[in-house]
Amino acid sequence: MTQQSVATPDKLDAAVFKVAGVVVLGAIMSILDVTVVSVALPTFQSEFDASYARVAWTMTGYTLALATVIPLSGWAADRFGTKRLYMIALALFTIGSGLCATADTIGELIGYRVLQGLGGGMLMPLGMTIMTRAAGPNRIGRLMAVLGIPMLLGPIGGPILGGWLIDTASWHWIFLINLPIGVVGLVYAQLALPKDNPEPSESFDFLGMLMLSPGLALFLYGVSSLPEAGTFADAEVWAPMLVGAALVVGFVLYSFRPQHPLLDLRLFANRNLTLASVTLFVFIIAFMGAGLLFPSYFLQVRGESTLAAGLLMAPQGIGAMITMPVAGMLADRVPVGRTVPFALVLIALGFFGFTQVDPHTSYVLLCGSLFVMGLGMGGTMMPVMTSALRTLHAQEVARGSTLVNILQQIGGSVGAAVMSVILTNELNGSRPIPGATDPSGNPVTEAGLAIAAQQQPELIQQFPVDPALIERGLDFAAGSFATTFWIGFALVLATFIPAAFLPRRRERSRVLDDPKAEQVKTPVVIH
């Protein structure tokens, strides 16, 4: 710690702000890229002639990559140095962004998104470590406030930025925009970040990583193949699901053996951590999975532009921005068992509004539902995460934080894959139009034609179609979205079960009881 930081422990000096600028720049890139792609999924469908379940892998692959590198970040930072590794992560993210813009097939785009996620997943945890070392643990609260800026602005700015870029240029620019920012970030990092001091590190569980990440990817790939295969009996469905499930089960059984496992499942002996983790996991599946479909409804059923769809999603981010700081303050004073259930009620109310969608649902209802849902989200995630880590001992916090981080990313991956499969499966049930096929020779359905008419009205002007057929197709498409949202709503209701057992009495943090608490490695920031 510098002499200046000792003299003024509560203030962030210019040197700390210089380092914070690098970290915030990387955080903005990483967080925006999660949300900016959400409005582009229907565009990917038409550009690459792929099902929604397939293009959703641009999100699933990205979040699985994030989950893969989160536990790797701490070990690699000690082994190679935080500055060097941060710059490698930033370069990897930037290169991955450039490659995404060159993709000619949906398979290439998914692969490049995985590469992008491997870099993006390290930016936040490494950035938090760099900032904590620069300022010291006494100013971690103020540092979190600085890092909270991109976390709050991402859900608002991402869909709007993505929509604007797609409308005014092309989908390629949602990735190309990262190139100049990445180059500036690399130069800035080289000049501003302190010199590396690599040190010996504990062993890393490579075997666990080789089981967990491929296992999840294979299992979810099998699930995603179901709409196209049409049955679980198809080898493309059951074979990867079986192999993936075997790898995940093998990982769980193996994880109790190493001294430093990839995920320390022994921590689930802590009741608070278990209840908070289950609550968070079920919530993320519902919220992140169905949340990807909100922009798609505006684009495909209502025929809005991508920019308009992004703007319509803004109320959700505004709601979260209002309640997240308040929930953060209350988390230290009021037991989460007394606040989170009320936040979940808000989320359930917002979700219920989307279960009522049809081709003409009032935008006042939908935007109001998104705002209420955002209020609930801001009051749920941070308090639940705080509860998960509060009763851990100091030496367990880093492992507990890693565990919660990975569960969050896995929940997002499962939600994106499952909800997109449900929607695709529902849309596939639409009545085919006799004699009509697409360029690939597949039959055109009424819902498919109606969605195409909404997104490309000039086609209907060139090839007139009975308006009643379009209306019938839109009704079916809206019903497919509503069915998917009902499932998300049911999962939100299921979240009330573990949430009912969250602590209702104030509990002292065990970290404060440890005289060596300040020496504990910084836990990974959740994003």
C-alpha positions in Angstrom: 0.0 0.0 0.0 1.4 3.4 -0.9 2.2 6.1 1.7 -0.7 8.3 0.3 -3.3 5.6 0.7 -2.2 5.0 4.3 -2.6 8.7 5.1 -6.0 9.0 3.6 -7.5 5.5 3.8 -11.1 6.6 3.0 -10.3 8.6 -0.2 -9.6 7.3 -3.7 -6.5 9.2 -4.9 -5.6 10.0 -8.5 -3.4 7.0 -8.8 -6.2 4.7 -7.9 -8.6 6.4 -10.3 -6.0 6.0 -13.1 -6.1 2.2 -12.5 -9.8 2.2 -12.1 -10.2 3.7 -15.6 -8.5 0.7 -17.1 -10.7 -1.7 -15.1 -14.0 0.1 -15.9 -13.1 0.2 -19.6 -12.7 -3.6 -19.6 -15.8 -4.1 -17.5 -17.9 -2.0 -19.9 -16.7 -4.1 -22.8 -17.4 -7.4 -21.1 -20.8 -6.5 -19.6 -22.1 -4.6 -22.7 -21.3 -7.6 -24.9 -23.6 -9.8 -22.8 -26.6 -7.5 -23.3 -25.8 -6.0 -26.7 -26.2 -9.4 -28.4 -29.7 -10.0 -26.9 -31.4 -7.8 -29.6 -29.3 -9.4 -32.4 -30.6 -13.0 -32.0 -33.5 -12.6 -34.6 -31.0 -10.9 -37.0 -28.7 -13.9 -36.6 -31.7 -16.2 -37.4 -32.4 -14.5 -40.7 -28.7 -13.9 -41.6 -27.7 -17.5 -41.0 -31.0 -19.3 -41.7 -30.9 -21.0 -38.3 -33.4 -21.8 -35.6 -33.7 -19.7 -32.4 -32.4 -22.6 -30.4 -29.3 -22.7 -32.5 -28.6 -18.9 -32.5 -29.2 -18.8 -28.7 -25.8 -20.6 -28.5 -24.2 -17.3 -29.2 -25.2 -16.5 -25.7 -24.9 -20.0 -24.2 -21.4 -20.5 -25.5 -20.3 -17.1 -24.3 -21.6 -17.7 -20.7 -20.2 -21.2 -20.6 -16.8 -19.7 -21.5 -17.2 -17.2 -18.7 -17.9 -20.0 -16.3 -14.8 -21.9 -17.5 -12.2 -19.1 -16.9 -13.6 -17.7 -13.6 -11.8 -20.2 -11.4 -8.8 -20.1 -13.7 -8.3 -16.3 -13.2 -7.1 -16.4 -9.6 -4.6 -19.2 -10.2 -3.3 -17.6 -13.4 -3.0 -14.2 -11.9 -0.7 -15.5 -9.2 1.3 -17.6 -11.7 1.8 -15.0 -14.4 0.9 -11.6 -12.8 -2.3 -9.6 -12.9 -1.1 -6.9 -15.4 0.2 -9.4 -18.0 -2.9 -11.6 -17.7 -5.3 -8.7 -17.8 -3.7 -7.5 -21.0 -3.9 -11.0 -22.5 -7.6 -11.3 -21.5 -8.3 -7.9 -23.1 -6.4 -8.8 -26.3 -8.3 -12.2 -26.4 -11.6 -10.4 -26.0 -10.7 -7.9 -28.7 -9.5 -10.5 -31.2 -12.6 -12.6 -30.5 -14.8 -9.6 -31.2 -13.0 -9.0 -34.6 -13.4 -12.6 -35.5 -17.1 -12.6 -34.7 -17.6 -9.8 -37.3 -16.1 -12.1 -39.9 -18.3 -15.1 -39.3 -20.0 -16.6 -42.3 -21.9 -19.4 -40.5 -23.7 -19.7 -37.2 -21.1 -22.3 -36.2 -18.2 -19.9 -36.7 -20.0 -17.2 -34.8 -20.6 -19.5 -31.8 -17.0 -20.6 -31.8 -15.7 -17.0 -31.9 -18.1 -16.0 -29.2 -16.6 -18.7 -27.0 -13.1 -17.2 -27.7 -14.5 -13.8 -26.8 -16.0 -15.2 -23.6 -12.7 -16.7 -22.5 -11.2 -13.2 -22.5 -14.2 -11.4 -21.2 -14.7 -13.8 -18.3 -11.3 -12.8 -16.9 -11.7 -9.1 -17.2 -13.9 -8.5 -14.2 -12.3 -10.8 -11.6 -8.8 -9.6 -12.6 -9.9 -6.0 -12.6 -11.3 -6.3 -9.1 -8.0 -7.9 -7.9 -6.0 -5.0 -9.5 -8.2 -2.3 -8.0 -8.1 -3.9 -4.5 -4.3 -4.1 -4.6 -4.1 -0.5 -5.7 -6.3 0.9 -3.0 -6.2 -1.6 -0.2 -9.1 -3.5 1.5 -10.3 -0.5 3.5 -11.6 1.2 0.4 -13.2 -1.8 -1.2 -16.7 -0.3 -0.8 -15.8 2.8 -2.7 -14.2 0.7 -5.4 -17.3 -1.4 -5.7 -19.3 1.8 -6.3 -16.9 2.7 -9.2 -17.2 -0.8 -10.7 -21.0 -0.7 -10.2 -21.3 2.0 -12.9 -20.9 -0.4 -15.9 -22.9 -3.1 -14.1 -25.9 -0.7 -13.8 -25.5 0.9 -17.3 -25.0 -2.4 -19.1 -28.6 -3.6 -19.0 -29.8 -0.2 -20.2 -27.2 0.7 -22.8 -26.5 -2.7 -24.2 -29.8 -3.3 -26.0 -30.0 0.3 -27.2 -26.5 0.3 -28.5 -27.0 -3.0 -30.2 -30.2 -1.9 -31.8 -28.8 1.3 -33.1 -25.7 -0.3 -34.6 -27.8 -3.0 -36.4 -30.3 -0.5 -37.7 -27.8 2.2 -38.9 -24.9 -0.1 -40.0 -25.1 -4.0 -39.7 -24.9 -6.7 -37.1 -21.1 -6.9 -37.6 -20.7 -3.5 -35.8 -21.9 -4.8 -32.5 -18.6 -6.7 -32.5 -16.4 -4.3 -34.5 -17.1 -1.4 -32.0 -14.9 -3.4 -29.5 -11.8 -3.1 -31.7 -10.9 0.5 -31.1 -12.0 0.3 -27.4 -9.8 -2.8 -27.0 -6.8 -1.1 -28.6 -7.1 2.0 -26.4 -7.6 -0.3 -23.3 -4.4 -2.2 -24.1 -2.3 1.0 -24.4 -3.9 2.4 -21.3 -3.3 -0.8 -19.3 0.4 -0.8 -20.4 0.9 2.7 -19.2 -1.3 2.8 -16.0 -1.2 -0.6 -14.4 1.6 -1.4 -11.9 4.3 -3.8 -12.7 3.6 -7.5 -12.2 4.9 -9.5 -9.2 4.2 -13.2 -10.0 4.3 -15.5 -7.0 4.0 -19.2 -6.4 0.4 -20.4 -6.5 -1.6 -23.3 -5.4 -2.3 -26.2 -7.8 -5.1 -25.8 -10.3 -7.7 -28.5 -10.9 -7.3 -28.9 -14.7 -9.0 -32.4 -14.6 -12.1 -30.8 -13.0 -12.2 -28.1 -15.6 -12.0 -30.7 -18.4 -15.0 -32.5 -17.0 -17.3 -29.7 -16.0 -17.2 -27.3 -19.0 -17.3 -29.9 -21.8 -20.0 -31.9 -19.8 -22.3 -28.9 -19.6 -21.7 -27.9 -23.2 -22.4 -31.4 -24.5 -25.6 -31.8 -22.3 -27.0 -28.4 -23.4 -26.1 -29.1 -27.0 -28.2 -32.3 -26.9 -31.1 -30.3 -25.4 -30.7 -27.6 -28.1 -30.8 -30.3 -30.8 -34.3 -31.5 -29.7 -36.4 -29.1 -31.8 -34.7 -30.0 -35.1 -34.4 -33.7 -34.3 -38.0 -33.9 -33.0 -37.5 -36.7 -30.6 -35.2 -37.8 -27.7 -34.6 -41.0 -29.6 -32.4 -39.2 -32.1 -28.7 -39.9 -31.5 -27.9 -36.2 -31.9 -30.1 -35.5 -28.8 -29.5 -38.4 -26.5 -25.8 -39.1 -27.2 -24.4 -35.7 -26.2 -26.9 -35.5 -23.3 -25.8 -38.9 -22.0 -22.0 -38.1 -22.3 -22.5 -34.6 -20.9 -24.5 -35.9 -17.9 -21.9 -38.6 -17.2 -19.1 -35.9 -17.2 -21.0 -33.6 -14.9 -21.8 -36.5 -12.5 -18.2 -37.6 -12.6 -17.1 -34.0 -11.8 -19.4 -33.9 -8.8 -18.1 -37.2 -7.4 -14.4 -36.2 -8.2 -14.7 -32.7 -6.6 -14.5 -34.0 -3.0 -11.1 -35.5 -3.6 -8.6 -32.7 -4.5 -7.3 -30.3 -1.9 -8.0 -27.4 -4.2 -11.0 -28.5 -6.4 -12.3 -26.4 -9.3 -15.5 -25.9 -7.3 -15.4 -26.6 -3.6 -18.7 -28.4 -3.2 -17.9 -29.1 0.5 -19.0 -25.5 1.1 -22.6 -26.6 0.6 -22.4 -27.9 4.1 -23.1 -24.2 5.0 -26.9 -23.9 5.1 -26.9 -20.2 4.1 -24.7 -20.7 1.1 -26.8 -23.6 -0.1 -30.1 -21.8 0.2 -28.8 -18.7 -1.4 -27.1 -20.6 -4.2 -30.3 -22.6 -5.0 -32.4 -19.4 -4.9 -29.9 -17.6 -7.2 -29.6 -20.6 -9.6 -33.3 -21.1 -10.2 -33.9 -17.3 -10.5 -31.1 -16.9 -13.1 -32.5 -19.8 -15.2 -35.9 -18.1 -15.3 -34.8 -14.4 -15.5 -31.8 -14.7 -17.9 -33.5 -17.4 -20.1 -36.8 -15.7 -20.6 -35.1 -12.3 -20.6 -33.4 -13.1 -23.8 -36.8 -13.5 -25.4 -38.3 -10.1 -24.5 -36.5 -8.3 -27.4 -37.3 -11.1 -29.8 -41.0 -10.7 -29.0 -40.8 -7.0 -29.9 -38.8 -7.7 -33.1 -40.6 -10.8 -34.4 -44.2 -10.4 -33.3 -44.6 -6.6 -33.1 -42.3 -5.8 -36.1 -40.2 -3.2 -34.2 -36.8 -2.1 -35.4 -33.8 -3.4 -33.3 -33.3 0.2 -32.0 -36.9 0.4 -30.9 -36.6 -3.1 -29.3 -33.6 -1.9 -27.3 -35.3 1.3 -26.2 -38.4 -0.8 -25.1 -36.1 -2.9 -22.9 -34.7 0.2 -21.1 -37.3 0.3 -18.3 -36.0 -3.0 -17.0 -32.5 -1.6 -16.6 -33.8 1.7 -15.1 -35.8 -0.3 -12.5 -32.7 -2.3 -11.5 -30.6 0.9 -11.3 -33.1 2.4 -8.8 -33.2 -0.6 -6.4 -29.7 -2.1 -6.6 -27.9 0.6 -4.5 -30.8 0.6 -2.0 -30.7 -3.2 -1.8 -26.9 -3.1 -1.3 -27.2 -0.8 1.7 -30.1 -2.9 3.2 -28.1 -6.1 2.8 -25.9 -5.1 5.7 -28.7 -4.1 8.0 -31.8 -6.2 7.2 -31.7 -10.0 6.9 -32.2 -11.1 3.3 -35.1 -13.4 4.3 -37.1 -10.3 5.0 -36.3 -8.4 1.8 -35.8 -10.9 -1.0 -39.3 -12.4 -1.0 -40.8 -8.9 -1.6 -38.3 -8.4 -4.5 -39.4 -11.7 -5.9 -43.0 -10.7 -5.8 -42.2 -7.7 -8.0 -40.4 -10.0 -10.5 -43.3 -12.4 -10.5 -45.7 -9.5 -11.1 -43.6 -8.3 -14.0 -43.3 -11.8 -15.5 -47.0 -12.3 -15.3 -47.5 -9.3 -17.6 -45.6 -11.1 -20.3 -47.6 -14.3 -20.0 -50.5 -12.3 -21.4 -48.8 -11.2 -24.7 -50.6 -11.3 -28.0 -49.9 -9.5 -31.3 -51.5 -6.2 -29.9 -50.6 -6.2 -26.2 -50.4 -2.6 -24.8 -46.8 -1.3 -24.6 -47.8 0.5 -21.4 -48.4 -2.9 -19.8 -45.2 -4.4 -21.2 -42.9 -1.5 -20.4 -44.5 -1.3 -16.9 -43.9 -5.0 -16.5 -40.3 -4.7 -17.4 -39.8 -1.7 -15.0 -41.4 -3.7 -12.1 -39.3 -6.7 -13.0 -36.2 -4.5 -13.0 -37.1 -3.2 -9.5 -37.3 -6.8 -8.3 -34.1 -7.9 -10.0 -32.1 -5.0 -8.4 -33.5 -6.1 -5.0 -32.7 -9.8 -5.4 -29.3 -10.5 -6.9 -27.0 -8.5 -4.6 -28.7 -9.4 -1.3 -28.8 -13.1 -2.2 -25.1 -13.1 -3.2 -24.3 -11.3 0.1 -26.2 -13.9 2.1 -24.3 -16.7 0.3 -20.9 -15.4 1.4 -21.7 -13.7 4.8 -21.3 -16.7 7.1 -18.2 -18.2 5.4 -14.9 -18.0 7.2 -12.3 -15.6 5.7 -10.3 -18.4 4.1 -13.5 -19.7 2.4 -14.7 -16.4 0.9 -12.7 -16.6 -2.4 -13.8 -20.3 -3.0 -17.4 -19.4 -2.1 -17.4 -16.4 -4.4 -16.0 -18.5 -7.2 -18.7 -21.2 -6.6 -21.5 -18.6 -6.7 -20.0 -16.9 -9.8 -19.9 -20.2 -11.7 -23.4 -21.2 -10.6 -24.7 -17.8 -11.9 -23.0 -18.3 -15.4 -24.2 -21.9 -15.6 -27.7 -20.8 -14.7 -27.6 -18.3 -17.5 -26.4 -20.9 -19.9 -29.1 -23.4 -18.9 -31.8 -20.7 -19.1 -30.8 -19.5 -22.5 -30.6 -23.1 -23.9 -33.8 -24.4 -22.3 -36.0 -21.3 -23.0 -34.9 -21.1 -26.6 -35.6 -24.8 -27.1 -39.1 -24.4 -25.7 -39.8 -21.4 -27.9 -38.5 -23.1 -31.0 -40.4 -26.3 -30.2 -43.6 -24.2 -29.8 -43.1 -22.3 -33.1 -42.4 -25.6 -34.9 -46.0 -26.6 -34.1 -47.4 -23.9 -36.4 -49.4 -25.1 -39.4 -47.3 -25.5 -42.6 -48.4 -23.6 -45.8 -49.1 -26.1 -48.5 -46.4 -26.1 -51.3 -44.3 -23.3 -49.6 -40.7 -24.0 -48.8 -37.7 -21.9 -47.8 -34.4 -21.7 -49.7 -33.2 -24.8 -47.8 -36.2 -26.8 -48.8 -37.9 -26.8 -45.4 -41.7 -26.2 -45.3 -42.7 -22.6 -44.4 -45.2 -22.4 -41.5 -47.8 -19.7 -40.9 -45.9 -18.4 -37.9 -42.6 -18.4 -39.8 -44.2 -16.4 -42.7 -45.8 -14.0 -40.3 -42.5 -13.3 -38.5 -40.7 -12.8 -41.8 -43.5 -10.4 -42.8 -43.0 -8.4 -39.6 -39.2 -8.2 -40.0 -39.1 -7.8 -43.8 -42.4 -6.2 -44.9 -41.1 -5.5 -48.4 -41.3 -9.3 -49.1 -45.0 -9.3 -48.6 -45.3 -6.3 -50.9 -43.6 -8.2 -53.6 -45.4 -11.5 -53.0 -48.9 -10.6 -51.6 -50.3 -13.0 -49.0 -53.8 -13.3 -47.5 -53.8 -10.9 -44.4 -55.8 -13.4 -42.5 -53.0 -15.9 -42.8 -50.5 -13.4 -41.5 -52.8 -12.6 -38.6 -53.2 -16.2 -37.8 -49.5 -16.8 -37.9 -48.9 -13.8 -35.5 -51.4 -15.1 -33.1 -49.6 -18.5 -33.0 -46.2 -16.9 -32.7 -47.4 -14.7 -29.8 -49.0 -17.7 -28.1 -45.6 -19.5 -28.4 -43.9 -16.7 -26.6 -46.6 -16.6 -24.0 -46.2 -20.3 -23.3 -42.5 -19.9 -22.9 -43.0 -16.9 -20.5 -45.5 -19.0 -18.5 -42.7 -21.5 -17.9 -40.4 -18.7 -16.8 -43.1 -17.4 -14.5 -43.5 -20.9 -13.0 -39.7 -21.0 -12.3 -39.9 -17.6 -10.6 -42.6 -19.0 -8.4 -40.4 -22.0 -7.6 -37.7 -19.6 -6.4 -40.0 -18.6 -3.5 -39.4 -22.1 -2.0 -35.7 -21.8 -1.2 -36.1 -18.1 -0.6 -38.6 -18.8 2.2 -35.8 -20.4 4.2 -33.3 -17.6 3.7 -32.1 -16.1 7.1 -34.7 -13.9 8.8 -32.3 -12.9 11.6 -29.3 -10.7 11.3 -26.1 -12.8 11.3 -22.6 -11.5 12.0 -20.1 -11.9 9.2 -17.5 -14.6 10.1 -14.9 -12.8 8.0 -14.8 -10.0 10.6 -13.9 -12.5 13.3 -10.8 -13.5 11.5 -7.7 -11.4 12.4 -6.2 -12.3 9.0 -9.2 -11.3 7.0 -7.4 -8.5 5.2 -4.9 -11.0 3.9 -7.6 -13.1 2.2 -7.4 -13.0 -1.6 -10.0 -10.8 -3.2 -13.2 -12.8 -4.1 -14.3 -12.8 -7.7 -16.8 -10.0 -8.6 -20.1 -11.4 -9.9 -21.4 -9.9 -13.1 
